Amino acid sequence: MTKSELIARLAERHPHLVAADAELAV
């Protein structure tokens, strides 16, 4: 499993967490 796949899986369950994580990654 790649990091992008892991993030995609998290996005399905926790959209708010992924949104915050995306801001940190940028």
PDB file with one MODEL, atoms N, CA, C and O in Angstrom:
MODEL        1
ATOM      1  N   MET A   1       0.841  -1.209   0.000  1.00  0.00           N
ATOM      2  CA  MET A   1       0.000   0.000   0.000  1.00  0.00           C
ATOM      3  C   MET A   1       0.874   1.256   0.000  1.00  0.00           C
ATOM      4  O   MET A   1       1.753   1.413   0.847  1.00  0.00           O
ATOM      5  N   THR A   2       0.624   2.129  -0.943  1.00  0.00           N
ATOM      6  CA  THR A   2       1.397   3.367  -1.013  1.00  0.00           C
ATOM      7  C   THR A   2       0.798   4.412  -0.091  1.00  0.00           C
ATOM      8  O   THR A   2      -0.312   4.249   0.417  1.00  0.00           O
ATOM      9  N   LYS A   3       1.539   5.480   0.119  1.00  0.00           N
ATOM     10  CA  LYS A   3       1.057   6.543   1.003  1.00  0.00           C
ATOM     11  C   LYS A   3      -0.218   7.169   0.444  1.00  0.00           C
ATOM     12  O   LYS A   3      -1.137   7.491   1.198  1.00  0.00           O
ATOM     13  N   SER A   4      -0.273   7.341  -0.871  1.00  0.00           N
ATOM     14  CA  SER A   4      -1.456   7.945  -1.485  1.00  0.00           C
ATOM     15  C   SER A   4      -2.681   7.058  -1.302  1.00  0.00           C
ATOM     16  O   SER A   4      -3.791   7.557  -1.117  1.00  0.00           O
ATOM     17  N   GLU A   5      -2.481   5.745  -1.354  1.00  0.00           N
ATOM     18  CA  GLU A   5      -3.592   4.820  -1.131  1.00  0.00           C
ATOM     19  C   GLU A   5      -4.079   4.900   0.303  1.00  0.00           C
ATOM     20  O   GLU A   5      -5.280   4.840   0.565  1.00  0.00           O
ATOM     21  N   LEU A   6      -3.138   5.037   1.234  1.00  0.00           N
ATOM     22  CA  LEU A   6      -3.492   5.150   2.641  1.00  0.00           C
ATOM     23  C   LEU A   6      -4.285   6.427   2.891  1.00  0.00           C
ATOM     24  O   LEU A   6      -5.281   6.416   3.614  1.00  0.00           O
ATOM     25  N   ILE A   7      -3.841   7.517   2.296  1.00  0.00           N
ATOM     26  CA  ILE A   7      -4.544   8.792   2.439  1.00  0.00           C
ATOM     27  C   ILE A   7      -5.940   8.703   1.826  1.00  0.00           C
ATOM     28  O   ILE A   7      -6.905   9.219   2.389  1.00  0.00           O
ATOM     29  N   ALA A   8      -6.041   8.053   0.682  1.00  0.00           N
ATOM     30  CA  ALA A   8      -7.341   7.906   0.028  1.00  0.00           C
ATOM     31  C   ALA A   8      -8.298   7.112   0.910  1.00  0.00           C
ATOM     32  O   ALA A   8      -9.484   7.430   0.988  1.00  0.00           O
ATOM     33  N   ARG A   9      -7.781   6.079   1.573  1.00  0.00           N
ATOM     34  CA  ARG A   9      -8.615   5.273   2.459  1.00  0.00           C
ATOM     35  C   ARG A   9      -9.050   6.080   3.676  1.00  0.00           C
ATOM     36  O   ARG A   9     -10.196   5.984   4.116  1.00  0.00           O
ATOM     37  N   LEU A  10      -8.131   6.874   4.218  1.00  0.00           N
ATOM     38  CA  LEU A  10      -8.469   7.749   5.337  1.00  0.00           C
ATOM     39  C   LEU A  10      -9.503   8.789   4.919  1.00  0.00           C
ATOM     40  O   LEU A  10     -10.404   9.128   5.685  1.00  0.00           O
ATOM     41  N   ALA A  11      -9.363   9.288   3.701  1.00  0.00           N
ATOM     42  CA  ALA A  11     -10.271  10.322   3.203  1.00  0.00           C
ATOM     43  C   ALA A  11     -11.714   9.827   3.183  1.00  0.00           C
ATOM     44  O   ALA A  11     -12.645  10.595   3.421  1.00  0.00           O
ATOM     45  N   GLU A  12     -11.889   8.549   2.899  1.00  0.00           N
ATOM     46  CA  GLU A  12     -13.238   7.990   2.859  1.00  0.00           C
ATOM     47  C   GLU A  12     -13.868   7.967   4.244  1.00  0.00           C
ATOM     48  O   GLU A  12     -15.077   8.150   4.384  1.00  0.00           O
ATOM     49  N   ARG A  13     -13.046   7.742   5.271  1.00  0.00           N
ATOM     50  CA  ARG A  13     -13.565   7.591   6.631  1.00  0.00           C
ATOM     51  C   ARG A  13     -13.512   8.882   7.430  1.00  0.00           C
ATOM     52  O   ARG A  13     -14.388   9.150   8.252  1.00  0.00           O
ATOM     53  N   HIS A  14     -12.470   9.685   7.183  1.00  0.00           N
ATOM     54  CA  HIS A  14     -12.261  10.894   7.990  1.00  0.00           C
ATOM     55  C   HIS A  14     -11.898  12.085   7.106  1.00  0.00           C
ATOM     56  O   HIS A  14     -10.750  12.530   7.113  1.00  0.00           O
ATOM     57  N   PRO A  15     -12.859  12.606   6.345  1.00  0.00           N
ATOM     58  CA  PRO A  15     -12.578  13.713   5.412  1.00  0.00           C
ATOM     59  C   PRO A  15     -11.957  14.912   6.101  1.00  0.00           C
ATOM     60  O   PRO A  15     -11.095  15.577   5.526  1.00  0.00           O
ATOM     61  N   HIS A  16     -12.384  15.203   7.336  1.00  0.00           N
ATOM     62  CA  HIS A  16     -11.886  16.388   8.037  1.00  0.00           C
ATOM     63  C   HIS A  16     -10.419  16.211   8.417  1.00  0.00           C
ATOM     64  O   HIS A  16      -9.658  17.179   8.415  1.00  0.00           O
ATOM     65  N   LEU A  17     -10.019  14.992   8.740  1.00  0.00           N
ATOM     66  CA  LEU A  17      -8.619  14.743   9.089  1.00  0.00           C
ATOM     67  C   LEU A  17      -7.720  14.897   7.865  1.00  0.00           C
ATOM     68  O   LEU A  17      -6.634  15.470   7.947  1.00  0.00           O
ATOM     69  N   VAL A  18      -8.180  14.384   6.742  1.00  0.00           N
ATOM     70  CA  VAL A  18      -7.382  14.443   5.522  1.00  0.00           C
ATOM     71  C   VAL A  18      -7.247  15.881   5.041  1.00  0.00           C
ATOM     72  O   VAL A  18      -6.196  16.274   4.535  1.00  0.00           O
ATOM     73  N   ALA A  19      -8.305  16.662   5.197  1.00  0.00           N
ATOM     74  CA  ALA A  19      -8.262  18.069   4.788  1.00  0.00           C
ATOM     75  C   ALA A  19      -7.193  18.801   5.586  1.00  0.00           C
ATOM     76  O   ALA A  19      -6.438  19.594   5.025  1.00  0.00           O
ATOM     77  N   ALA A  20      -7.122  18.545   6.880  1.00  0.00           N
ATOM     78  CA  ALA A  20      -6.128  19.192   7.728  1.00  0.00           C
ATOM     79  C   ALA A  20      -4.728  18.688   7.365  1.00  0.00           C
ATOM     80  O   ALA A  20      -3.776  19.468   7.338  1.00  0.00           O
ATOM     81  N   ASP A  21      -4.602  17.395   7.087  1.00  0.00           N
ATOM     82  CA  ASP A  21      -3.311  16.814   6.745  1.00  0.00           C
ATOM     83  C   ASP A  21      -2.816  17.356   5.406  1.00  0.00           C
ATOM     84  O   ASP A  21      -1.615  17.554   5.219  1.00  0.00           O
ATOM     85  N   ALA A  22      -3.735  17.594   4.484  1.00  0.00           N
ATOM     86  CA  ALA A  22      -3.362  18.128   3.174  1.00  0.00           C
ATOM     87  C   ALA A  22      -2.788  19.531   3.319  1.00  0.00           C
ATOM     88  O   ALA A  22      -1.845  19.897   2.617  1.00  0.00           O
ATOM     89  N   GLU A  23      -3.352  20.309   4.223  1.00  0.00           N
ATOM     90  CA  GLU A  23      -2.850  21.669   4.449  1.00  0.00           C
ATOM     91  C   GLU A  23      -1.431  21.627   5.003  1.00  0.00           C
ATOM     92  O   GLU A  23      -0.599  22.459   4.641  1.00  0.00           O
ATOM     93  N   LEU A  24      -1.150  20.666   5.878  1.00  0.00           N
ATOM     94  CA  LEU A  24       0.191  20.537   6.452  1.00  0.00           C
ATOM     95  C   LEU A  24       1.190  20.087   5.385  1.00  0.00           C
ATOM     96  O   LEU A  24       2.344  20.514   5.389  1.00  0.00           O
ATOM     97  N   ALA A  25       0.744  19.235   4.484  1.00  0.00           N
ATOM     98  CA  ALA A  25       1.636  18.667   3.475  1.00  0.00           C
ATOM     99  C   ALA A  25       2.068  19.714   2.455  1.00  0.00           C
ATOM    100  O   ALA A  25       3.168  19.631   1.909  1.00  0.00           O
ATOM    101  N   VAL A  26       1.228  20.678   2.201  1.00  0.00           N
ATOM    102  CA  VAL A  26       1.527  21.689   1.176  1.00  0.00           C
ATOM    103  C   VAL A  26       2.610  22.640   1.650  1.00  0.00           C
ATOM    104  O   VAL A  26       2.991  23.555   0.920  1.00  0.00           O
TER     105      VAL A  26
ENDMDL
END
